[in-house]
C-alpha cells in the first residue's frame, strides 16, 4: 500500500533530448576531424539562435579568405541541423573571435569610405560581401544625415554603395 508494503522499485527511463546546439557541435567536431584539425567547440543557445565558438590551433584554414570558408560552413551546418526542425534556428559560427574583429574592421572601413564619398561628392562602391557584412556597414552609417547607403546587384555579387546626400 502506497509503496510501503510489498512494493517494487520503480524503473524510470530517462532520455536526453538532443538540441539544435548539440547537433551543431557534433557536426562541427566531425568536420574539424575530417580536416585534420583539433579544436574546442563551445555552444551558446538563446531565443535568437545558436552560436558556436571554435578555438584551436591553425584555424585560419577554417576561416578562409575574408571568412568565405567560415560562411560556407555556417550555411551548411545551419541547413543540416534545421532539416528536421519545425521552427528554424539561426546558427552562427565564429573561429577565434574572427567575426568580432571583422565587424570592427568593417565599421572602420564604413566610416572612412563615408568621409571619402562626402569629400568627393560621388558614390563609393564597396566590393561584394555577405549579407551579414553588408548589414554591419549599413548599421555603422545608419544615423548619418550627410550620406546614405544602399545595396545593389544580385547574390553573391551584391555590394554596398555609399552615396552623399545632395
N, C-alpha and C positions, 0 to 999 in steps of 0.2 A: 504494500500500500504506500503510495507516494514515493516509491523507490527506497523505502526504508527497510521493508521486509521482503525478502525474496526477489529483489530487483536484479536486473542485469546491467552491466555497464553500457552506456550509450556509445555508439560509434558515429563520429562526426567526420564527414568528408569535406575537406577544405580545398578549394581550387583558387589559384591566384589569377585574377583577371588580367590579361595582357593588355597594356595600354598602348596607345599610338607611340608614345615616347620609348617604351620598351622595345617595340618592334623596330623603331627607327635606329635605336642604339645597336641592336643586334645586326641590322643590315649594314650600318656604317662600319662596325667592327669587322664584319665579313669582307667588306670592300677593302679596308685597310690591310687585312691579312692577305688578300689576293694580290695586293700591290706590293707586298713585302714590307709594309710599314708597321711600326708598333706605336701605339698612342693610347691615350686615355680619353674616353668619351663620357662627358658629363651631360645629363639631361635635365632640363628645366621646363616643367609644364605649367601653363596657366590658361586662363579662359581664352586668350588670344591665339594660342597655339603651342607648338613645341620648339624649343631651342636646344640645339646640340652644340657643345663646345668641345673641339678636338684639340688635344695638346700632345706634343711629342716631338721627336727629333726628325729633321729633314722633311718637314711638312710642306715645303714650297711646291713640291710636285702636285700636292693635293689642291693648292690654291690656283696654280696655273697663271697664264698671262692675264693680268688685270682681273683675276678672280673668275675667269671663264670656266675652268675645271670645277671650281667650288660651286658655281652657279648651276652647272650641269648636274653635278652630284646631288645638290639640294633638290633640283627639279625631279630627278629620278627617285630619290628617297621619298619625297612628298607623294608622288604617284603610287609608289609601292605600298606605303603604309596606309594611305587613304582609300585604297582599292575596295576594301570590304566594309568601309565605314559609311553609315548613312549620313552623318554630319562630318564634312571635311574639315580637317585641322591644318592650319598653316605650319609648315615645317621650315625652320631656318637653321642652316649650318654655319658655324664660324670656326676658323682654324687660327689658333694662337692670337686671337684678338684682331684678325685681319680686317673684318668688316668695320669695326670701330675706327681703325686707322684710316681706312679707305674713305669713310664718311667725313672725317676731319679734312683729309686731302681734298675731297670734292667741295666741301664748304669753302675752303680757302681759294680753290680754283674759281668757284662761282663768284666770289667777291672780287677777285682780280679781273675776271672777264667782264663783270658788270661795269667796273670802272673803265675798262677799255672801250666797251660799247658806248658808254656815256661820253667819254672823251672824244672818240672818233665820230660819233653821231651815226654809226652804222651798226647793222646786226652783226653779232658774233655767233658763229655756228660751231657747236661742240662736236666731238666725234660720237659715233653711235655708242650707246650704252644700254644696260639693262634697265628695266622699269624701276627697280629699287634705287639705282644710282640716279636716274633722272628725277625721281621723287626727292632725293636729298637736295639736289640743286634747286628744284622748284621751291622747296620749303626754305632754303637758305636765303632766297631772294624775294620771298613772298611779301614781306612788309614794305618793300621799297616802292615809292611812287614816282621815281625817275626812270625806272626800267620795268619791263615785263618779260615773262618767259612763256614759251610755248614749245610743244613738241611737234615734229614733222617727220614724215617718212613712214615706212612700213617695217614691222619687226622682221628680222633682228637688226635692221639698219636705222631704227628710229633714233633721232637725235634732238637735242635741245637747241633752241635759238634764243639768244638773249638780245632783246631789242630796246633801244632807248625810246622813251615816250616823247612824242612830239607835241 
